[in-house]
Amino acid sequence: MTDSADSADSAKATQSNQLSISLEDSDDVNDIVSKIGELSTGEKPAVNGAEGADGAKGAKGADGSAVEHEVEVHLADIQADPNSPLYSVKSFDELGLHENLLKGVYEMKFTKPSKIQERALPLLLASPPRNMIGQSQSGTGKTAAFVLTMLSRVDYEVNEPQAVCLAPSRELARQIMEVVEQMGKYTPMKAVYAIKDSNHKGPIDAHIVIGTPGTLNDIIRKRQLALKAIKLFVLDEADNMLDKAGLGDQTLRIKKLLPRDCQMVLFSATFPDVVREFAQRVAPQANEIRLKATELTVDGIKQFYMDCNSVQHKFEVLSELYSLMTVGQSIIFVRRRDTAERIAGRLNADGHAVVFLHGAMDSQERDSVMDKFRAGDIKVLITTNVIARGIDIQQVNLVINYDIPLTGEGIPDPETYLHRIGRTGRFGRTGASINFVHDERSLEQMEAIQNTLGCDIIKVPTDDWEAAHKVLKRALK
């Protein structure tokens, strides 16, 4: 049983127009809320000088104003008052955390809880534990919230698995582990991966297990993971999980094996009917929390397109843009794995330093590429949708859609478009995206996304490079 790495790198479940209000530090495109839900704007829990545990210091909208949030809470106990002070905190000190855990939190430069953490943490840490469903995207502090919950629930004197967290991709699982290790730095916490090639030789005795559904199922089947002491089960990016063949079913099989009193926590960026039904099966009788924002942070990302003459011309334009791609860091999204490898090979042959990443690569190679890109050793990454969601690398200031994102049915995909371009412009920083079109069909696909989102995508010339560079350099300042 293996994890579906990127599901042919573009295949997605059929889109639904019935999307709930998103729990994210989103961007305010009113049409988006009703049409497609919102974007994963990336999450970085440890940012120097961060005002709150969402990692965003003074995140701003396109007009420079601070993003305002409104948290909605729906309690499973309908007689309870969700606005009670019992369900809100203004500081981490109010949570009754162990001093060693607090030390890790404050060392990560979290001075106060983010808006979602103010409401979510008292519910997540309540006794007796209650299930939770959160409509949330990256950038809201939700990873820090569920990691803090895992670290708080664990009895460190008991050397057996007590918390499990599942993510839809290897890259996201590794990002979550980084937060666990930073936040739990001063605790005796032990955490291990359940991802491909994690190579467990015997029974796992770590307190926390972070992985992907297929690999975790394999480990359970091999009797390397005992589930009897599991207190907390966290599922991140549930909508993305359901987009990948088999991961939803694998997750439900794991859920059925857990103790009946295990606390179930599920987060998802969007809630079409299929995700809501899945969430209720994973976390029945759950408290629910949502975060609305007055504006979507993608409004701060300058969006462009370049009208190429042919597929070959797309590569020529990309090569011409290389000098701009290395100003900060850039991600080039393509539809197919072979496209990623081919254009990386051609750019490297032309003397341009780039690397590629996709779900069919060897695990160690994938890890090495992501580690080097995070460290800034690699400036340009060509990839499929495998890192379109949830991955946060702050230095990225340019995203290029070499191929317009489509669903598995070949329909223009606004949601994936938002997730892709949301890899740049992190937390109010400067960012830009460039879309390549090369024929009438690809132009129509881009225009369909533009019309759905109600955004402006500005044309940049491909026959006057002096003018093109001037426009794009200004956008990247």
C-alpha positions as CSV (number, residue, x, y, z in Angstrom):
1,M,0.0,0.0,0.0
2,T,1.6,3.3,-1.1
3,D,0.7,6.9,-0.8
4,S,-0.6,8.6,-3.9
5,A,2.2,11.2,-4.2
6,D,0.7,13.7,-6.5
7,S,-2.0,11.7,-8.2
8,A,-0.7,12.2,-11.7
9,D,0.3,15.6,-10.3
10,S,-2.9,17.3,-11.3
11,A,-5.8,15.0,-10.9
12,K,-8.4,16.4,-8.4
13,A,-11.8,15.5,-7.2
14,T,-14.7,17.2,-9.1
15,Q,-15.1,20.7,-7.8
16,S,-18.1,21.6,-5.8
17,N,-19.6,25.1,-5.6
18,Q,-20.9,24.5,-2.1
19,L,-18.0,25.7,-0.1
20,S,-18.2,26.9,3.5
21,I,-16.6,30.1,4.8
22,S,-12.9,29.3,5.2
23,L,-11.0,29.3,8.4
24,E,-8.0,31.1,7.1
25,D,-6.1,34.2,6.9
26,S,-7.6,34.4,3.5
27,D,-8.0,37.1,1.0
28,D,-11.2,38.9,0.5
29,V,-12.6,38.1,-2.9
30,N,-16.3,37.9,-2.1
31,D,-17.0,35.7,-5.1
32,I,-14.4,33.2,-3.9
33,V,-16.1,32.5,-0.7
34,S,-19.2,31.4,-2.4
35,K,-17.6,29.8,-5.4
36,I,-14.4,28.0,-4.4
37,G,-13.4,28.5,-0.8
38,E,-10.1,30.0,-0.1
39,L,-6.4,29.7,-0.6
40,S,-3.7,28.1,1.5
41,T,-1.5,31.0,2.1
42,G,1.2,29.1,3.9
43,E,2.2,28.8,7.4
44,K,5.4,29.7,9.2
45,P,5.1,29.3,12.9
46,A,8.5,30.7,13.7
47,V,9.1,34.2,12.4
48,N,11.4,36.6,14.1
49,G,9.3,39.3,15.7
50,A,6.0,37.5,15.1
51,E,3.1,39.2,16.8
52,G,1.1,36.1,17.2
53,A,1.5,32.3,16.7
54,D,0.1,32.5,13.2
55,G,3.6,33.6,12.2
56,A,2.4,36.8,10.6
57,K,3.8,40.0,11.8
58,G,1.5,42.7,10.6
59,A,0.0,40.8,7.7
60,K,-1.5,43.3,5.4
61,G,-4.0,43.4,2.5
62,A,-3.4,45.0,-0.9
63,D,-4.2,48.5,0.4
64,G,-1.7,48.1,3.3
65,S,-4.4,47.7,6.0
66,A,-4.2,44.9,8.6
67,V,-6.2,41.8,7.9
68,E,-9.1,41.6,10.3
69,H,-10.4,38.2,11.4
70,E,-13.6,37.0,12.8
71,V,-13.7,33.6,14.4
72,E,-16.9,31.5,14.4
73,V,-17.3,28.7,16.9
74,H,-20.1,26.1,16.9
75,L,-20.1,23.8,20.0
76,A,-21.2,20.2,19.9
77,D,-23.0,21.0,23.2
78,I,-25.8,23.3,21.9
79,Q,-26.6,24.5,25.4
80,A,-23.1,25.9,25.9
81,D,-22.3,29.5,25.1
82,P,-19.5,29.7,22.5
83,N,-18.8,33.3,23.5
84,S,-18.1,32.3,27.1
85,P,-14.6,33.4,28.4
86,L,-14.1,29.7,29.1
87,Y,-13.6,29.2,25.3
88,S,-11.1,32.0,24.7
89,V,-7.6,33.0,25.9
90,K,-5.5,36.0,25.2
91,S,-2.1,34.5,26.2
92,F,-0.4,31.1,26.3
93,D,0.1,31.4,30.0
94,E,-3.7,31.1,30.5
95,L,-3.7,27.5,29.0
96,G,-2.0,25.9,32.0
97,L,0.8,24.5,29.9
98,H,4.0,22.9,31.4
99,E,6.8,25.5,31.7
100,N,9.0,23.5,29.4
101,L,6.4,23.5,26.7
102,L,5.8,27.3,27.2
103,K,9.6,27.8,26.9
104,G,9.5,26.2,23.4
105,V,6.5,28.3,22.4
106,Y,8.1,31.6,23.4
107,E,11.5,30.6,21.8
108,M,9.6,30.3,18.5
109,K,8.8,34.1,18.9
110,F,5.2,33.5,19.6
111,T,4.2,36.4,21.9
112,K,0.4,35.7,21.9
113,P,-2.0,33.3,20.3
114,S,-3.3,34.0,16.8
115,K,-7.0,34.6,16.4
116,I,-7.8,31.0,15.7
117,Q,-5.6,29.8,18.6
118,E,-7.4,32.1,21.0
119,R,-10.6,30.1,20.4
120,A,-9.3,26.7,19.3
121,L,-6.8,26.0,22.0
122,P,-9.2,26.1,25.0
123,L,-11.5,23.7,23.1
124,L,-8.6,21.4,21.9
125,L,-7.1,21.2,25.4
126,A,-10.4,20.9,27.3
127,S,-11.0,18.0,29.6
128,P,-12.6,15.6,28.8
129,P,-11.3,15.9,25.2
130,R,-13.8,16.7,22.5
131,N,-13.5,16.2,18.7
132,M,-12.9,19.3,16.6
133,I,-13.4,20.1,12.9
134,G,-11.7,23.3,11.7
135,Q,-12.1,25.0,8.4
136,S,-8.6,26.4,8.2
137,Q,-5.8,27.2,5.9
138,S,-2.2,27.7,6.4
139,G,-1.1,31.0,7.8
140,T,-3.7,31.0,10.6
141,G,-1.6,29.2,13.2
142,K,-3.5,26.0,13.0
143,T,-0.4,23.8,12.7
144,A,1.0,25.3,15.9
145,A,-2.5,24.8,17.5
146,F,-2.7,21.1,16.9
147,V,1.0,20.5,17.6
148,L,0.6,22.2,20.9
149,T,-2.3,20.0,21.6
150,M,-0.4,16.8,20.8
151,L,2.5,17.9,23.0
152,S,0.1,18.7,25.8
153,R,-1.8,15.4,25.7
154,V,1.3,13.2,25.8
155,D,2.3,11.5,29.0
156,Y,6.1,11.6,28.6
157,E,6.6,8.9,31.2
158,V,4.8,6.4,29.0
159,N,7.0,5.3,26.1
160,E,4.4,4.3,23.5
161,P,2.6,6.2,20.7
162,Q,-0.1,8.5,22.1
163,A,-0.7,11.0,19.2
164,V,-0.9,10.5,15.4
165,C,-0.9,13.2,12.8
166,L,-1.6,12.5,9.1
167,A,-0.9,14.8,6.1
168,P,-1.5,14.2,2.4
169,S,2.1,14.6,1.4
170,R,5.6,13.7,2.5
171,E,6.6,17.4,2.3
172,L,3.8,18.6,4.5
173,A,4.5,15.8,7.1
174,R,8.1,16.9,7.3
175,Q,7.0,20.6,7.7
176,I,4.8,19.5,10.6
177,M,7.6,17.6,12.2
178,E,9.8,20.7,12.2
179,V,7.1,22.5,14.3
180,V,6.9,19.5,16.7
181,E,10.6,19.5,17.2
182,Q,10.9,23.2,17.7
183,M,7.9,23.5,20.1
184,G,8.8,20.3,22.0
185,K,12.5,21.2,22.2
186,Y,12.5,21.4,26.0
187,T,10.3,18.4,26.6
188,P,11.3,14.7,26.7
189,M,9.1,14.3,23.6
190,K,10.0,11.6,21.0
191,A,8.5,11.8,17.6
192,V,9.0,9.7,14.5
193,Y,7.9,9.7,10.8
194,A,5.5,7.3,9.2
195,I,6.5,8.2,5.6
196,K,8.0,6.1,2.8
197,D,11.5,4.9,3.7
198,S,11.2,5.8,7.3
199,N,12.5,2.2,8.0
200,H,11.2,1.2,11.4
201,K,13.1,-1.9,12.5
202,G,10.8,-2.8,15.4
203,P,7.9,-1.6,17.5
204,I,7.6,2.2,17.7
205,D,7.9,3.6,21.2
206,A,7.9,7.3,20.2
207,H,5.1,9.5,21.8
208,I,4.1,11.2,18.5
209,V,3.9,9.7,15.0
210,I,3.6,12.0,11.9
211,G,3.1,10.5,8.5
212,T,1.0,9.8,5.5
213,P,-2.0,7.4,5.4
214,G,-0.6,4.6,3.1
215,T,2.7,4.3,5.0
216,L,1.0,4.4,8.4
217,N,-1.4,1.6,7.3
218,D,1.7,-0.5,6.3
219,I,3.3,0.1,9.7
220,I,0.1,-0.9,11.5
221,R,-0.2,-4.0,9.3
222,K,3.3,-5.0,10.2
223,R,2.4,-4.7,13.9
224,Q,5.1,-2.0,14.4
225,L,2.6,0.5,15.7
226,A,0.4,-0.2,18.7
227,L,-2.7,2.0,18.8
228,K,-4.1,1.1,22.2
229,A,-2.7,4.3,23.9
230,I,-3.5,6.8,21.1
231,K,-5.2,9.8,22.7
232,L,-5.2,12.2,19.8
233,F,-5.6,11.7,16.0
234,V,-5.0,14.8,13.8
235,L,-5.8,15.0,10.1
236,D,-4.4,18.0,8.3
237,E,-5.5,19.2,4.8
238,A,-8.4,16.9,4.6
239,D,-9.7,18.3,1.3
240,N,-6.3,17.7,-0.3
241,M,-6.3,14.2,1.2
242,L,-9.6,13.4,-0.6
243,D,-8.1,14.7,-3.9
244,K,-5.6,11.9,-3.9
245,A,-6.7,8.4,-4.8
246,G,-7.1,6.1,-1.8
247,L,-5.9,8.4,0.9
248,G,-9.4,9.0,2.3
249,D,-10.2,5.3,2.5
250,Q,-6.9,4.6,4.1
251,T,-7.5,7.3,6.7
252,L,-10.9,5.8,7.6
253,R,-9.3,2.4,8.0
254,I,-6.9,3.8,10.5
255,K,-9.6,5.7,12.4
256,K,-11.6,2.5,12.9
257,L,-8.6,0.9,14.7
258,L,-8.2,3.7,17.2
259,P,-9.6,3.6,20.8
260,R,-13.2,4.8,21.1
261,D,-12.2,7.7,23.4
262,C,-9.5,9.0,21.1
263,Q,-9.8,12.7,20.4
264,M,-10.3,13.4,16.6
265,V,-9.1,16.7,15.1
266,L,-9.6,17.5,11.4
267,F,-8.6,20.6,9.5
268,S,-9.6,21.4,5.9
269,A,-9.3,24.6,3.8
270,T,-12.6,23.9,2.0
271,F,-15.8,22.1,2.9
272,P,-17.7,20.8,-0.2
273,D,-20.2,18.1,0.6
274,V,-17.7,15.2,0.2
275,V,-15.3,16.8,2.7
276,R,-18.0,17.6,5.2
277,E,-19.3,14.0,5.1
278,F,-15.8,12.7,5.5
279,A,-15.1,15.1,8.4
280,Q,-18.2,13.9,10.2
281,R,-17.2,10.3,9.8
282,V,-13.7,11.0,11.1
283,A,-14.7,13.4,13.9
284,P,-18.4,12.9,14.9
285,Q,-20.1,15.2,17.4
286,A,-17.3,17.7,17.1
287,N,-16.9,21.3,18.0
288,E,-16.4,23.4,14.9
289,I,-14.4,26.5,14.3
290,R,-14.0,28.8,11.3
291,L,-12.0,31.8,10.6
292,K,-13.2,34.5,8.2
293,A,-11.0,37.3,6.9
294,T,-12.1,40.5,5.4
295,E,-9.7,40.1,2.5
296,L,-7.7,37.4,0.8
297,T,-3.9,37.9,1.0
298,V,-3.6,37.0,-2.7
299,D,-4.8,40.5,-3.4
300,G,-1.3,41.5,-2.5
301,I,0.2,39.2,-5.2
302,K,0.7,40.9,-8.5
303,Q,-0.6,38.6,-11.2
304,F,0.6,38.7,-14.8
305,Y,0.4,36.6,-18.0
306,M,2.6,36.2,-21.0
307,D,1.1,35.2,-24.4
308,C,3.6,32.8,-26.0
309,N,3.5,31.8,-29.7
310,S,3.9,28.0,-29.0
311,V,4.9,25.4,-26.5
312,Q,8.5,25.9,-27.7
313,H,8.2,29.6,-27.2
314,K,7.1,29.0,-23.6
315,F,10.4,27.5,-22.8
316,E,12.3,30.4,-24.6
317,V,10.3,32.9,-22.5
318,L,11.0,31.0,-19.3
319,S,14.7,31.0,-20.1
320,E,14.6,34.7,-20.7
321,L,13.0,35.2,-17.2
322,Y,15.8,33.3,-15.4
323,S,17.5,36.4,-14.1
324,L,14.3,37.5,-12.4
325,M,13.7,34.1,-11.0
326,T,16.9,34.3,-8.9
327,V,16.3,37.7,-7.3
328,G,14.6,35.8,-4.5
329,Q,13.4,32.2,-5.0
330,S,10.9,31.0,-7.6
331,I,8.6,28.0,-8.1
332,I,7.6,26.9,-11.6
333,F,4.4,24.8,-11.6
334,V,3.9,22.3,-14.4
335,R,1.1,19.8,-15.1
336,R,3.2,16.7,-15.8
337,R,6.2,15.0,-14.2
338,D,8.0,14.5,-17.5
339,T,7.5,18.3,-18.2
340,A,9.2,19.1,-15.0
341,E,12.2,16.9,-15.8
342,R,12.4,18.0,-19.4
343,I,12.5,21.8,-18.9
344,A,14.8,21.4,-15.9
345,G,17.2,19.5,-18.1
346,R,17.1,22.1,-20.9
347,L,17.5,25.0,-18.5
348,N,20.5,23.3,-16.8
349,A,22.0,22.5,-20.2
350,D,21.7,26.2,-21.0
351,G,23.7,27.0,-17.8
352,H,20.8,27.9,-15.6
353,A,20.8,26.3,-12.1
354,V,17.4,24.7,-11.4
355,V,16.0,21.5,-9.9
356,F,12.8,19.6,-10.2
357,L,10.5,17.9,-7.7
358,H,7.6,15.5,-8.2
359,G,5.9,12.6,-6.4
360,A,7.5,9.8,-8.3
361,M,11.0,10.7,-7.2
362,D,13.0,8.7,-4.7
363,S,12.2,9.7,-1.1
364,Q,15.7,10.8,-0.1
365,E,16.0,12.9,-3.3
366,R,12.7,14.6,-2.6
367,D,13.8,15.4,1.0
368,S,17.2,16.7,-0.3
369,V,15.6,19.0,-2.8
370,M,13.1,20.5,-0.3
371,D,15.8,20.9,2.4
372,K,18.1,22.7,0.0
373,F,15.3,24.9,-1.3
374,R,14.2,25.8,2.2
375,A,17.8,26.7,3.1
376,G,18.0,29.0,0.0
377,D,20.8,26.8,-1.6
378,I,18.4,26.3,-4.6
379,K,16.9,29.4,-6.1
380,V,14.5,27.9,-8.8
381,L,12.3,24.8,-8.3
382,I,10.3,23.2,-11.0
383,T,7.5,21.1,-9.6
384,T,4.1,19.6,-10.0
385,N,1.2,20.2,-7.6
386,V,2.9,18.1,-5.0
387,I,3.9,21.3,-3.1
388,A,1.0,23.5,-4.3
389,R,-0.6,23.4,-0.8
390,G,0.5,24.0,2.7
391,I,4.2,24.4,2.1
392,D,5.7,27.6,3.4
393,I,9.0,29.0,2.2
394,Q,9.2,32.6,3.0
395,Q,11.8,33.7,0.5
396,V,9.7,32.7,-2.6
397,N,8.7,35.9,-4.4
398,L,7.8,34.6,-7.8
399,V,5.5,31.8,-9.0
400,I,5.2,30.8,-12.6
401,N,2.3,28.7,-13.9
402,Y,4.1,27.2,-16.9
403,D,0.9,25.2,-17.3
404,I,-2.5,26.6,-16.4
405,P,-3.9,24.4,-13.5
406,L,-6.7,22.1,-14.5
407,T,-8.8,19.5,-12.7
408,G,-8.5,15.8,-13.5
409,E,-11.4,16.4,-15.9
410,G,-9.5,19.1,-17.8
411,I,-11.6,22.0,-16.3
412,P,-9.8,25.2,-15.3
413,D,-9.1,24.9,-11.5
414,P,-9.3,28.3,-9.6
415,E,-8.7,26.6,-6.2
416,T,-5.4,25.1,-7.3
417,Y,-4.4,28.4,-8.9
418,L,-4.9,30.2,-5.6
419,H,-2.9,27.5,-3.7
420,R,-0.1,27.8,-6.2
421,I,0.3,31.5,-6.3
422,G,-0.1,31.6,-2.5
423,R,3.4,30.1,-2.3
424,T,4.6,33.7,-2.8
425,G,3.8,37.0,-1.1
426,R,4.0,35.4,2.3
427,F,2.5,37.5,5.2
428,G,2.4,40.8,3.4
429,R,5.7,40.5,1.6
430,T,6.1,41.3,-2.1
431,G,5.1,38.6,-4.5
432,A,4.2,38.1,-8.1
433,S,2.8,35.3,-10.3
434,I,3.2,34.8,-14.1
435,N,0.9,32.6,-16.2
436,F,2.0,31.2,-19.5
437,V,-0.5,30.8,-22.3
438,H,0.4,29.6,-25.8
439,D,-2.9,29.1,-27.7
440,E,-6.5,30.1,-27.7
441,R,-7.4,27.2,-25.4
442,S,-4.9,28.0,-22.7
443,L,-5.9,31.7,-22.9
444,E,-9.5,30.7,-22.4
445,Q,-8.6,28.5,-19.4
446,M,-6.7,31.4,-17.7
447,E,-9.6,33.8,-18.4
448,A,-12.0,31.3,-16.9
449,I,-10.0,31.3,-13.7
450,Q,-9.7,35.1,-13.8
451,N,-13.4,35.5,-14.2
452,T,-14.2,33.1,-11.4
453,L,-11.9,34.8,-9.0
454,G,-12.7,38.4,-10.1
455,C,-9.0,39.2,-10.2
456,D,-6.9,41.3,-12.6
457,I,-4.2,39.4,-14.5
458,I,-2.1,41.8,-16.5
459,K,-0.5,41.1,-19.9
460,V,3.3,41.4,-20.1
461,P,4.8,41.6,-23.6
462,T,7.0,38.8,-25.0
463,D,8.3,40.8,-27.9
464,D,9.8,43.7,-25.9
465,W,12.1,42.3,-23.1
466,E,13.2,45.7,-21.9
467,A,9.6,46.6,-21.2
468,A,8.8,43.2,-19.8
469,H,11.7,43.2,-17.3
470,K,10.9,46.7,-16.2
471,V,7.3,45.7,-15.3
472,L,8.3,42.5,-13.6
473,K,11.2,44.0,-11.7
474,R,8.9,46.7,-10.3
475,A,6.5,44.0,-9.1
476,L,9.3,42.1,-7.3
477,K,10.7,45.1,-5.4
